[in-house]
């Protein structure tokens, strides 16, 4: 009976072993709960698959690219052109120099290994460029034909931008008297083998 005259029943003596088991079980459940909360938070700190892919180099398989044809791939959200230039196309490039703003590619719109008459690695027949006009970012149209009626008898292949009339030759060099101020940009790239070009990485990459 307690001080107020109410009859009470004493609690049974605590079992130390049982108490340890209960504490351990409670702690384990608490840790699991924290784990479930922490996983989404930790995962949110990792870059998404899309973000990782955005800057990853891309492969361009040119094994089936016909002479004169253009292959399109995407790198960092930008269109990349790969053109298999014919011997006739390559032979025409030097004849275009007087019509161009920067025929020697002195403005750094390309890696050093592409600062040559063809603007390609080892002056290869394959030309790699970012398919965006250097004026206002439009997408130029590939016009590989020689002397079409709408571009004139002096046209020897290249790109024509329908937005504002800028023109580029088959080495991506800009014509005089058009809105675009500079040549097309050439991304860093390298050959993995004779049929595969890796865009976004070159021999100087770490």
N, CA and C atoms as a LAMMPS dump frame, in Angstrom:
ITEM: TIMESTEP
0
ITEM: NUMBER OF ATOMS
618
ITEM: BOX BOUNDS ff ff ff
-5.0000000000000000e+02 5.0000000000000000e+02
-5.0000000000000000e+02 5.0000000000000000e+02
-5.0000000000000000e+02 5.0000000000000000e+02
ITEM: ATOMS id mol type element x y z
1 1 1 N 0.864 -1.193 0
2 1 2 C 0 0 0
3 1 3 C 0.888 1.226 0
4 2 1 N 0.508 2.253 -0.772
5 2 2 C 1.352 3.447 -0.836
6 2 3 C 0.907 4.453 0.192
7 3 1 N 1.516 5.629 0.113
8 3 2 C 1.244 6.648 1.12
9 3 3 C -0.184 7.118 1.062
10 4 1 N -0.878 7.001 -0.089
11 4 2 C -2.259 7.445 -0.214
12 4 3 C -3.249 6.326 0.12
13 5 1 N -2.751 5.202 0.552
14 5 2 C -3.612 4.097 0.942
15 5 3 C -4.07 3.24 -0.197
16 6 1 N -3.433 3.391 -1.366
17 6 2 C -3.791 2.593 -2.526
18 6 3 C -2.86 1.408 -2.603
19 7 1 N -3.44 0.217 -2.769
20 7 2 C -2.626 -0.972 -2.819
21 7 3 C -1.888 -1.027 -4.15
22 8 1 N -0.625 -1.316 -4.119
23 8 2 C 0.212 -1.39 -5.317
24 8 3 C 0.886 -2.731 -5.391
25 9 1 N 1.405 -3.045 -6.638
26 9 2 C 2.133 -4.296 -6.846
27 9 3 C 3.549 -3.933 -7.26
28 10 1 N 4.513 -4.442 -6.572
29 10 2 C 5.912 -4.16 -6.909
30 10 3 C 6.254 -4.711 -8.286
31 11 1 N 7.076 -3.96 -9.092
32 11 2 C 7.549 -4.435 -10.404
33 11 3 C 8.529 -5.555 -10.198
34 12 1 N 8.529 -6.52 -11.11
35 12 2 C 9.481 -7.631 -10.97
36 12 3 C 10.886 -7.119 -11.186
37 13 1 N 11.841 -7.685 -10.593
38 13 2 C 13.226 -7.231 -10.768
39 13 3 C 13.65 -7.333 -12.238
40 14 1 N 14.38 -6.319 -12.7
41 14 2 C 14.821 -6.276 -14.111
42 14 3 C 15.794 -7.397 -14.411
43 15 1 N 15.65 -7.944 -15.657
44 15 2 C 16.569 -8.983 -16.118
45 15 3 C 17.664 -8.306 -16.948
46 16 1 N 18.905 -8.204 -16.456
47 16 2 C 19.983 -7.501 -17.189
48 16 3 C 20.195 -8.061 -18.575
49 17 1 N 20.092 -9.362 -18.761
50 17 2 C 20.314 -9.967 -20.072
51 17 3 C 19.237 -9.54 -21.05
52 18 1 N 17.952 -9.568 -20.555
53 18 2 C 16.827 -9.154 -21.413
54 18 3 C 16.951 -7.693 -21.795
55 19 1 N 17.417 -6.852 -20.873
56 19 2 C 17.573 -5.424 -21.152
57 19 3 C 18.608 -5.196 -22.245
58 20 1 N 19.712 -5.93 -22.184
59 20 2 C 20.753 -5.784 -23.21
60 20 3 C 20.217 -6.155 -24.586
61 21 1 N 19.4 -7.227 -24.653
62 21 2 C 18.826 -7.654 -25.934
63 21 3 C 17.906 -6.572 -26.502
64 22 1 N 17.069 -5.987 -25.642
65 22 2 C 16.139 -4.94 -26.084
66 22 3 C 16.886 -3.704 -26.564
67 23 1 N 17.927 -3.321 -25.842
68 23 2 C 18.715 -2.14 -26.24
69 23 3 C 19.382 -2.376 -27.585
70 24 1 N 19.942 -3.578 -27.762
71 24 2 C 20.618 -3.899 -29.028
72 24 3 C 19.637 -3.878 -30.189
73 25 1 N 18.421 -4.458 -29.965
74 25 2 C 17.422 -4.497 -31.033
75 25 3 C 16.966 -3.096 -31.395
76 26 1 N 16.751 -2.25 -30.374
77 26 2 C 16.311 -0.873 -30.618
78 26 3 C 17.375 -0.093 -31.378
79 27 1 N 18.631 -0.272 -30.999
80 27 2 C 19.735 0.419 -31.676
81 27 3 C 19.833 -0.001 -33.132
82 28 1 N 19.653 -1.302 -33.378
83 28 2 C 19.75 -1.805 -34.754
84 28 3 C 18.655 -1.212 -35.622
85 29 1 N 17.419 -1.183 -35.068
86 29 2 C 16.306 -0.603 -35.831
87 29 3 C 16.541 0.871 -36.108
88 30 1 N 17.107 1.571 -35.113
89 30 2 C 17.407 2.989 -35.302
90 30 3 C 18.436 3.199 -36.39
91 31 1 N 19.461 2.349 -36.434
92 31 2 C 20.509 2.475 -37.46
93 31 3 C 19.944 2.221 -38.841
94 32 1 N 19.042 1.206 -38.94
95 32 2 C 18.428 0.925 -40.242
96 32 3 C 17.609 2.106 -40.709
97 33 1 N 16.86 2.711 -39.775
98 33 2 C 16.049 3.866 -40.13
99 33 3 C 16.893 5.024 -40.616
100 34 1 N 17.985 5.294 -39.929
101 34 2 C 18.898 6.364 -40.358
102 34 3 C 19.463 6.045 -41.723
103 35 1 N 19.759 4.756 -41.946
104 35 2 C 20.313 4.353 -43.243
105 35 3 C 19.358 4.665 -44.379
106 36 1 N 18.056 4.344 -44.163
107 36 2 C 17.066 4.609 -45.216
108 36 3 C 16.934 6.1 -45.491
109 37 1 N 17.079 6.903 -44.471
110 37 2 C 17.004 8.353 -44.662
111 37 3 C 18.245 8.853 -45.375
112 38 1 N 19.407 8.294 -45.032
113 38 2 C 20.672 8.786 -45.567
114 38 3 C 20.886 8.413 -47.024
115 39 1 N 20.4 7.236 -47.458
116 39 2 C 20.655 6.785 -48.827
117 39 3 C 20.177 7.772 -49.875
118 40 1 N 18.919 8.251 -49.802
119 40 2 C 18.49 9.229 -50.814
120 40 3 C 19.34 10.492 -50.774
121 41 1 N 19.729 10.921 -49.564
122 41 2 C 20.52 12.135 -49.447
123 41 3 C 21.898 11.957 -50.084
124 42 1 N 22.555 10.836 -49.801
125 42 2 C 23.87 10.569 -50.37
126 42 3 C 23.773 10.41 -51.879
127 43 1 N 22.732 9.702 -52.332
128 43 2 C 22.555 9.514 -53.762
129 43 3 C 22.363 10.838 -54.475
130 44 1 N 21.698 11.786 -53.802
131 44 2 C 21.443 13.07 -54.436
132 44 3 C 22.725 13.849 -54.66
133 45 1 N 23.778 13.491 -53.925
134 45 2 C 25.052 14.187 -54.098
135 45 3 C 25.852 13.633 -55.27
136 46 1 N 25.504 12.454 -55.76
137 46 2 C 26.193 11.86 -56.899
138 46 3 C 25.637 12.428 -58.192
139 47 1 N 26.477 12.676 -59.236
140 47 2 C 25.957 13.174 -60.51
141 47 3 C 25.081 12.129 -61.173
142 48 1 N 24.048 12.574 -61.846
143 48 2 C 23.145 11.659 -62.532
144 48 3 C 23.846 11.03 -63.724
145 49 1 N 23.248 9.952 -64.233
146 49 2 C 23.818 9.297 -65.407
147 49 3 C 23.831 10.259 -66.597
148 50 1 N 22.787 11.079 -66.687
149 50 2 C 22.708 12.046 -67.784
150 50 3 C 23.829 13.066 -67.682
151 51 1 N 24.106 13.522 -66.455
152 51 2 C 25.171 14.51 -66.264
153 51 3 C 26.531 13.914 -66.58
154 52 1 N 26.735 12.639 -66.204
155 52 2 C 28.021 11.995 -66.508
156 52 3 C 28.192 11.829 -68.004
157 53 1 N 27.102 11.497 -68.677
158 53 2 C 27.181 11.26 -70.121
159 53 3 C 27.382 12.547 -70.905
160 54 1 N 26.968 13.681 -70.326
161 54 2 C 27.001 14.948 -71.064
162 54 3 C 28.408 15.337 -71.493
163 55 1 N 29.406 14.977 -70.68
164 55 2 C 30.765 15.373 -71.032
165 55 3 C 31.631 14.221 -71.503
166 56 1 N 31.046 13.044 -71.633
167 56 2 C 31.829 11.875 -72.014
168 56 3 C 32.179 11.907 -73.495
169 57 1 N 33.392 11.497 -73.871
170 57 2 C 33.745 11.419 -75.299
171 57 3 C 32.811 10.483 -76.043
172 58 1 N 32.645 10.72 -77.338
173 58 2 C 31.778 9.873 -78.15
174 58 3 C 32.556 9.288 -79.32
175 59 1 N 32.181 8.09 -79.708
176 59 2 C 32.821 7.402 -80.82
177 59 3 C 32.084 7.685 -82.131
178 60 1 N 32.84 7.894 -83.18
179 60 2 C 32.27 8.034 -84.518
180 60 3 C 32.853 6.919 -85.388
181 61 1 N 31.981 6.015 -85.796
182 61 2 C 32.396 4.886 -86.635
183 61 3 C 32.31 5.317 -88.097
184 62 1 N 33.471 5.414 -88.757
185 62 2 C 33.493 5.873 -90.15
186 62 3 C 33.706 4.719 -91.13
187 63 1 N 33.589 3.501 -90.644
188 63 2 C 33.867 2.338 -91.495
189 63 3 C 32.917 2.244 -92.685
190 64 1 N 31.695 2.766 -92.53
191 64 2 C 30.712 2.676 -93.614
192 64 3 C 30.376 4.051 -94.201
193 65 1 N 31.195 5.051 -93.887
194 65 2 C 30.938 6.4 -94.382
195 65 3 C 31.454 6.53 -95.813
196 66 1 N 30.539 6.688 -96.745
197 66 2 C 30.889 6.75 -98.164
198 66 3 C 31.659 8.029 -98.491
199 67 1 N 32.497 8.002 -99.53
200 67 2 C 33.203 9.212 -99.958
201 67 3 C 32.213 10.344 -100.252
202 68 1 N 32.495 11.491 -99.677
203 68 2 C 31.634 12.649 -99.855
204 68 3 C 30.488 12.746 -98.877
205 69 1 N 30.263 11.699 -98.085
206 69 2 C 29.124 11.673 -97.166
207 69 3 C 29.48 12.291 -95.813
208 70 1 N 28.423 12.657 -95.084
209 70 2 C 28.57 13.282 -93.771
210 70 3 C 27.9 12.419 -92.708
211 71 1 N 28.601 12.236 -91.591
212 71 2 C 28.081 11.507 -90.44
213 71 3 C 27.85 12.504 -89.309
214 72 1 N 26.728 12.362 -88.599
215 72 2 C 26.426 13.24 -87.471
216 72 3 C 26.418 12.445 -86.177
217 73 1 N 27.117 12.969 -85.169
218 73 2 C 27.054 12.42 -83.819
219 73 3 C 26.829 13.602 -82.88
220 74 1 N 26.579 13.324 -81.619
221 74 2 C 26.336 14.4 -80.655
222 74 3 C 27.337 14.314 -79.521
223 75 1 N 27.912 15.457 -79.17
224 75 2 C 28.884 15.531 -78.076
225 75 3 C 28.572 16.771 -77.242
226 76 1 N 28.335 16.564 -75.945
227 76 2 C 27.974 17.656 -75.04
228 76 3 C 26.791 18.461 -75.567
229 77 1 N 25.846 17.783 -76.133
230 77 2 C 24.653 18.429 -76.631
231 77 3 C 24.813 19.166 -77.939
232 78 1 N 25.998 19.069 -78.544
233 78 2 C 26.254 19.768 -79.798
234 78 3 C 26.368 18.782 -80.959
235 79 1 N 25.911 19.195 -82.145
236 79 2 C 26.073 18.314 -83.308
237 79 3 C 27.522 18.309 -83.775
238 80 1 N 28.031 17.128 -84.05
239 80 2 C 29.39 16.978 -84.575
240 80 3 C 29.296 16.382 -85.969
241 81 1 N 29.982 17.011 -86.908
242 81 2 C 30.023 16.504 -88.28
243 81 3 C 31.327 15.759 -88.514
244 82 1 N 31.235 14.655 -89.213
245 82 2 C 32.412 13.949 -89.712
246 82 3 C 32.176 13.729 -91.203
247 83 1 N 33.047 14.282 -92.038
248 83 2 C 32.89 14.179 -93.487
249 83 3 C 34.054 13.379 -94.069
250 84 1 N 33.715 12.449 -94.937
251 84 2 C 34.722 11.683 -95.679
252 84 3 C 34.942 12.406 -97.016
253 85 1 N 35.938 13.281 -97.038
254 85 2 C 36.159 14.096 -98.234
255 85 3 C 36.835 13.294 -99.343
256 86 1 N 36.363 13.521 -100.552
257 86 2 C 36.937 12.837 -101.714
258 86 3 C 38.247 13.509 -102.118
259 87 1 N 38.984 12.852 -103.004
260 87 2 C 40.227 13.448 -103.504
261 87 3 C 39.941 14.768 -104.22
262 88 1 N 38.824 14.826 -104.936
263 88 2 C 38.448 16.054 -105.634
264 88 3 C 38.176 17.183 -104.637
265 89 1 N 37.519 16.853 -103.555
266 89 2 C 37.237 17.853 -102.523
267 89 3 C 38.524 18.385 -101.898
268 90 1 N 39.438 17.483 -101.583
269 90 2 C 40.702 17.895 -100.978
270 90 3 C 41.534 18.734 -101.942
271 91 1 N 41.516 18.368 -103.208
272 91 2 C 42.284 19.113 -104.209
273 91 3 C 41.748 20.518 -104.399
274 92 1 N 40.451 20.711 -104.14
275 92 2 C 39.836 22.028 -104.336
276 92 3 C 40.129 22.996 -103.191
277 93 1 N 40.517 22.504 -102.044
278 93 2 C 40.685 23.368 -100.879
279 93 3 C 41.672 24.525 -101.114
280 94 1 N 42.867 24.288 -101.656
281 94 2 C 43.808 25.41 -101.844
282 94 3 C 43.275 26.492 -102.783
283 95 1 N 42.413 26.12 -103.701
284 95 2 C 41.887 27.105 -104.658
285 95 3 C 40.899 28.06 -103.996
286 96 1 N 40.433 27.716 -102.789
287 96 2 C 39.459 28.555 -102.094
288 96 3 C 40.116 29.659 -101.275
289 97 1 N 41.41 29.573 -101.036
290 97 2 C 42.09 30.497 -100.128
291 97 3 C 41.795 31.975 -100.384
292 98 1 N 41.814 32.469 -101.611
293 98 2 C 41.575 33.903 -101.829
294 98 3 C 40.171 34.358 -101.421
295 99 1 N 39.233 33.437 -101.293
296 99 2 C 37.853 33.792 -100.966
297 99 3 C 37.572 33.744 -99.466
298 100 1 N 38.583 33.365 -98.684
299 100 2 C 38.361 33.08 -97.269
300 100 3 C 38.936 34.15 -96.346
301 101 1 N 38.318 34.293 -95.181
302 101 2 C 38.766 35.256 -94.174
303 101 3 C 40.055 34.79 -93.506
304 102 1 N 40.112 33.522 -93.163
305 102 2 C 41.243 32.978 -92.397
306 102 3 C 41.672 31.639 -92.999
307 103 1 N 42.244 31.662 -94.201
308 103 2 C 42.576 30.397 -94.877
309 103 3 C 43.623 29.569 -94.152
310 104 1 N 44.519 30.209 -93.397
311 104 2 C 45.575 29.483 -92.682
312 104 3 C 45.16 29.087 -91.267
313 105 1 N 43.916 29.337 -90.927
314 105 2 C 43.384 28.973 -89.602
315 105 3 C 44.227 29.552 -88.472
316 106 1 N 44.522 30.835 -88.573
317 106 2 C 45.34 31.494 -87.555
318 106 3 C 44.544 31.797 -86.286
319 107 1 N 43.239 32.036 -86.435
320 107 2 C 42.396 32.205 -85.253
321 107 3 C 42.227 30.829 -84.606
322 108 1 N 42.425 30.728 -83.295
323 108 2 C 42.398 29.406 -82.637
324 108 3 C 41.003 28.812 -82.516
325 109 1 N 40.468 28.358 -83.642
326 109 2 C 39.171 27.679 -83.665
327 109 3 C 39.352 26.169 -83.753
328 110 1 N 40.572 25.698 -83.594
329 110 2 C 40.882 24.283 -83.742
330 110 3 C 42.098 23.922 -82.89
331 111 1 N 42.246 22.633 -82.537
332 111 2 C 43.473 22.206 -81.859
333 111 3 C 44.678 22.424 -82.776
334 112 1 N 45.851 22.516 -82.199
335 112 2 C 47.062 22.766 -82.988
336 112 3 C 47.283 21.701 -84.056
337 113 1 N 46.919 20.458 -83.751
338 113 2 C 47.159 19.384 -84.722
339 113 3 C 46.22 19.457 -85.926
340 114 1 N 45.27 20.393 -85.885
341 114 2 C 44.383 20.59 -87.043
342 114 3 C 44.616 21.945 -87.715
343 115 1 N 45.692 22.619 -87.342
344 115 2 C 46.01 23.894 -87.992
345 115 3 C 46.878 23.611 -89.218
346 116 1 N 46.216 23.175 -90.266
347 116 2 C 46.885 22.837 -91.517
348 116 3 C 45.877 23.046 -92.654
349 117 1 N 46.274 22.912 -93.904
350 117 2 C 45.369 23.228 -95.017
351 117 3 C 44.037 22.473 -95.027
352 118 1 N 44.01 21.269 -94.477
353 118 2 C 42.757 20.498 -94.467
354 118 3 C 42.032 20.566 -93.129
355 119 1 N 42.672 21.157 -92.135
356 119 2 C 42.137 21.269 -90.775
357 119 3 C 41.724 19.894 -90.239
358 120 1 N 42.657 18.961 -90.359
359 120 2 C 42.389 17.608 -89.881
360 120 3 C 43.685 16.971 -89.391
361 121 1 N 43.553 15.907 -88.607
362 121 2 C 44.724 15.198 -88.084
363 121 3 C 45.503 14.572 -89.227
364 122 1 N 46.782 14.883 -89.289
365 122 2 C 47.657 14.361 -90.35
366 122 3 C 47.104 14.66 -91.744
367 123 1 N 46.379 15.782 -91.849
368 123 2 C 45.769 16.183 -93.121
369 123 3 C 44.949 15.04 -93.726
370 124 1 N 44.208 14.41 -92.868
371 124 2 C 43.368 13.272 -93.265
372 124 3 C 42.212 13.711 -94.153
373 125 1 N 41.626 12.735 -94.837
374 125 2 C 40.424 13.002 -95.632
375 125 3 C 39.22 13.257 -94.739
376 126 1 N 39.279 12.775 -93.495
377 126 2 C 38.143 12.966 -92.589
378 126 3 C 38.211 14.34 -91.921
379 127 1 N 37.105 15.05 -91.997
380 127 2 C 37.001 16.37 -91.386
381 127 3 C 35.998 16.307 -90.251
382 128 1 N 36.402 16.783 -89.067
383 128 2 C 35.562 16.759 -87.872
384 128 3 C 35.33 18.191 -87.414
385 129 1 N 34.079 18.574 -87.212
386 129 2 C 33.776 19.941 -86.782
387 129 3 C 32.484 19.978 -85.979
388 130 1 N 32.341 21.024 -85.173
389 130 2 C 31.085 21.278 -84.481
390 130 3 C 30.14 21.934 -85.481
391 131 1 N 28.97 21.358 -85.658
392 131 2 C 28.04 21.807 -86.701
393 131 3 C 27.194 23 -86.305
394 132 1 N 27.847 24.068 -85.85
395 132 2 C 27.146 25.274 -85.425
396 132 3 C 27.796 26.486 -86.079
397 133 1 N 27.006 27.318 -86.728
398 133 2 C 27.521 28.524 -87.371
399 133 3 C 28.11 29.456 -86.323
400 134 1 N 29.247 30.05 -86.637
401 134 2 C 29.923 30.936 -85.689
402 134 3 C 29.341 32.344 -85.678
403 135 1 N 28.239 32.543 -86.382
404 135 2 C 27.566 33.84 -86.341
405 135 3 C 26.593 33.888 -85.16
406 136 1 N 25.455 33.223 -85.294
407 136 2 C 24.454 33.235 -84.225
408 136 3 C 24.005 31.839 -83.815
409 137 1 N 24.813 30.836 -84.149
410 137 2 C 24.526 29.492 -83.66
411 137 3 C 23.514 28.693 -84.441
412 138 1 N 23.228 29.066 -85.67
413 138 2 C 22.325 28.271 -86.507
414 138 3 C 23.02 26.996 -86.978
415 139 1 N 22.255 26.14 -87.637
416 139 2 C 22.802 24.879 -88.158
417 139 3 C 22.984 24.987 -89.663
418 140 1 N 24.212 25.13 -90.145
419 140 2 C 24.437 25.207 -91.596
420 140 3 C 24.065 23.911 -92.308
421 141 1 N 23.742 24.046 -93.579
422 141 2 C 23.355 22.912 -94.413
423 141 3 C 24.568 22.416 -95.205
424 142 1 N 24.738 21.11 -95.228
425 142 2 C 25.853 20.512 -95.971
426 142 3 C 25.546 20.551 -97.461
427 143 1 N 26.44 21.193 -98.224
428 143 2 C 26.272 21.313 -99.671
429 143 3 C 27.558 20.839 -100.358
430 144 1 N 27.715 19.545 -100.555
431 144 2 C 28.962 19.008 -101.091
432 144 3 C 29.119 19.159 -102.603
433 145 1 N 28.033 19.475 -103.3
434 145 2 C 28.096 19.532 -104.762
435 145 3 C 28.919 20.72 -105.245
436 146 1 N 29.484 20.599 -106.434
437 146 2 C 30.26 21.674 -107.039
438 146 3 C 29.356 22.494 -107.962
439 147 1 N 29.509 23.816 -107.907
440 147 2 C 28.847 24.764 -108.811
441 147 3 C 27.334 24.589 -108.92
442 148 1 N 26.6 24.53 -107.813
443 148 2 C 25.132 24.477 -107.912
444 148 3 C 24.601 25.846 -108.346
445 149 1 N 23.447 25.858 -108.94
446 149 2 C 22.874 27.101 -109.47
447 149 3 C 22.702 28.174 -108.395
448 150 1 N 22.264 27.773 -107.2
449 150 2 C 21.968 28.776 -106.169
450 150 3 C 23.2 29.311 -105.457
451 151 1 N 24.327 28.603 -105.546
452 151 2 C 25.542 29.06 -104.861
453 151 3 C 26.629 29.527 -105.825
454 152 1 N 26.443 29.309 -107.087
455 152 2 C 27.374 29.854 -108.067
456 152 3 C 28.421 28.875 -108.553
457 153 1 N 29.021 29.228 -109.702
458 153 2 C 29.991 28.328 -110.336
459 153 3 C 31.292 28.19 -109.559
460 154 1 N 31.567 29.114 -108.634
461 154 2 C 32.8 29.041 -107.843
462 154 3 C 32.652 28.194 -106.582
463 155 1 N 31.463 27.716 -106.323
464 155 2 C 31.242 26.899 -105.122
465 155 3 C 31.815 25.508 -105.334
466 156 1 N 32.689 25.085 -104.392
467 156 2 C 33.334 23.77 -104.507
468 156 3 C 33.094 22.917 -103.263
469 157 1 N 31.881 22.999 -102.797
470 157 2 C 31.502 22.184 -101.645
471 157 3 C 31.728 22.896 -100.328
472 158 1 N 30.876 22.564 -99.359
473 158 2 C 31.013 23.159 -98.034
474 158 3 C 29.686 23.242 -97.329
475 159 1 N 29.495 24.304 -96.549
476 159 2 C 28.269 24.486 -95.777
477 159 3 C 27.714 25.885 -96.011
478 160 1 N 26.409 25.926 -96.132
479 160 2 C 25.698 27.192 -96.298
480 160 3 C 24.717 27.344 -95.138
481 161 1 N 24.78 28.483 -94.44
482 161 2 C 23.87 28.709 -93.316
483 161 3 C 22.627 29.435 -93.817
484 162 1 N 21.466 28.802 -93.778
485 162 2 C 20.243 29.398 -94.305
486 162 3 C 19.719 30.566 -93.467
487 163 1 N 20.201 30.702 -92.244
488 163 2 C 19.696 31.78 -91.383
489 163 3 C 20.111 33.166 -91.885
490 164 1 N 21.412 33.331 -92.161
491 164 2 C 21.906 34.656 -92.552
492 164 3 C 22.905 34.61 -93.707
493 165 1 N 23.035 33.453 -94.344
494 165 2 C 23.828 33.374 -95.56
495 165 3 C 25.321 33.161 -95.402
496 166 1 N 25.776 32.77 -94.223
497 166 2 C 27.211 32.504 -94.054
498 166 3 C 27.599 31.24 -94.818
499 167 1 N 28.838 31.211 -95.293
500 167 2 C 29.33 30.077 -96.086
501 167 3 C 30.69 29.621 -95.555
502 168 1 N 30.89 28.315 -95.604
503 168 2 C 32.134 27.694 -95.145
504 168 3 C 32.55 26.647 -96.168
505 169 1 N 33.851 26.518 -96.389
506 169 2 C 34.312 25.516 -97.353
507 169 3 C 34.41 24.143 -96.685
508 170 1 N 34.958 23.171 -97.406
509 170 2 C 35.01 21.794 -96.902
510 170 3 C 36.086 21.545 -95.849
511 171 1 N 36.752 22.626 -95.418
512 171 2 C 37.616 22.565 -94.246
513 171 3 C 37.025 23.439 -93.135
514 172 1 N 35.761 23.847 -93.33
515 172 2 C 35.084 24.656 -92.322
516 172 3 C 35.601 26.078 -92.228
517 173 1 N 36.253 26.569 -93.292
518 173 2 C 36.795 27.93 -93.272
519 173 3 C 35.764 28.912 -93.821
520 174 1 N 35.619 30.03 -93.145
521 174 2 C 34.557 30.971 -93.466
522 174 3 C 34.914 31.857 -94.667
523 175 1 N 33.922 32.125 -95.493
524 175 2 C 34.094 32.987 -96.659
525 175 3 C 34.138 34.458 -96.241
526 176 1 N 34.727 35.263 -97.079
527 176 2 C 34.7 36.712 -96.885
528 176 3 C 33.288 37.243 -97.19
529 177 1 N 32.957 38.368 -96.563
530 177 2 C 31.713 39.049 -96.865
531 177 3 C 30.452 38.388 -96.356
532 178 1 N 30.569 37.52 -95.343
533 178 2 C 29.385 36.878 -94.751
534 178 3 C 29.318 37.237 -93.267
535 179 1 N 28.167 37.056 -92.629
536 179 2 C 28.051 37.452 -91.218
537 179 3 C 28.96 36.697 -90.251
538 180 1 N 29.206 35.416 -90.494
539 180 2 C 30.035 34.634 -89.563
540 180 3 C 31.451 35.205 -89.521
541 181 1 N 31.987 35.459 -88.338
542 181 2 C 33.304 36.091 -88.228
543 181 3 C 34.497 35.139 -88.293
544 182 1 N 34.27 33.873 -87.947
545 182 2 C 35.392 32.937 -87.839
546 182 3 C 35.04 31.578 -88.44
547 183 1 N 36.068 30.766 -88.612
548 183 2 C 35.9 29.406 -89.12
549 183 3 C 35.06 28.564 -88.156
550 184 1 N 34.572 27.443 -88.645
551 184 2 C 33.879 26.501 -87.774
552 184 3 C 34.844 25.972 -86.713
553 185 1 N 34.294 25.679 -85.553
554 185 2 C 35.118 25.17 -84.45
555 185 3 C 35.347 23.672 -84.62
556 186 1 N 36.579 23.254 -84.4
557 186 2 C 36.928 21.827 -84.454
558 186 3 C 37.177 21.338 -83.029
559 187 1 N 36.461 20.326 -82.578
560 187 2 C 36.662 19.814 -81.219
561 187 3 C 37.929 18.964 -81.151
562 188 1 N 38.434 18.786 -79.953
563 188 2 C 39.559 17.867 -79.813
564 188 3 C 39.073 16.453 -80.127
565 189 1 N 39.911 15.687 -80.78
566 189 2 C 39.54 14.323 -81.157
567 189 3 C 40.797 13.543 -81.491
568 190 1 N 40.642 12.248 -81.64
569 190 2 C 41.761 11.387 -82.008
570 190 3 C 41.237 10.126 -82.674
571 191 1 N 42.135 9.408 -83.314
572 191 2 C 41.784 8.136 -83.943
573 191 3 C 42.066 6.996 -82.96
574 192 1 N 41.046 6.216 -82.695
575 192 2 C 41.221 5.008 -81.888
576 192 3 C 41.802 3.903 -82.77
577 193 1 N 41.294 3.843 -83.994
578 193 2 C 41.842 2.973 -85.031
579 193 3 C 41.463 3.607 -86.368
580 194 1 N 41.745 2.951 -87.467
581 194 2 C 41.527 3.576 -88.766
582 194 3 C 40.059 3.828 -89.08
583 195 1 N 39.162 3.177 -88.359
584 195 2 C 37.729 3.334 -88.626
585 195 3 C 36.958 4 -87.497
586 196 1 N 37.647 4.418 -86.45
587 196 2 C 36.948 4.987 -85.29
588 196 3 C 37.625 6.27 -84.829
589 197 1 N 36.821 7.327 -84.735
590 197 2 C 37.299 8.611 -84.228
591 197 3 C 36.638 8.86 -82.867
592 198 1 N 37.449 9.225 -81.892
593 198 2 C 36.937 9.553 -80.561
594 198 3 C 36.876 11.07 -80.445
595 199 1 N 35.684 11.605 -80.298
596 199 2 C 35.469 13.054 -80.183
597 199 3 C 35.376 13.435 -78.708
598 200 1 N 36.173 14.441 -78.32
599 200 2 C 36.164 14.9 -76.948
600 200 3 C 37.404 14.544 -76.162
601 201 1 N 38.324 13.838 -76.811
602 201 2 C 39.569 13.44 -76.141
603 201 3 C 40.658 13.349 -77.196
604 202 1 N 41.871 13.746 -76.811
605 202 2 C 42.981 13.607 -77.737
606 202 3 C 44.203 13.079 -77.01
607 203 1 N 45.321 13.047 -77.694
608 203 2 C 46.523 12.454 -77.104
609 203 3 C 47.08 13.275 -75.954
610 204 1 N 46.662 14.535 -75.864
611 204 2 C 47.131 15.379 -74.775
612 204 3 C 46.301 15.263 -73.525
613 205 1 N 45.224 14.487 -73.579
614 205 2 C 44.338 14.341 -72.414
615 205 3 C 45.022 13.525 -71.343
616 206 1 N 44.715 13.877 -70.089
617 206 2 C 45.309 13.173 -68.943
618 206 3 C 44.727 11.779 -68.83
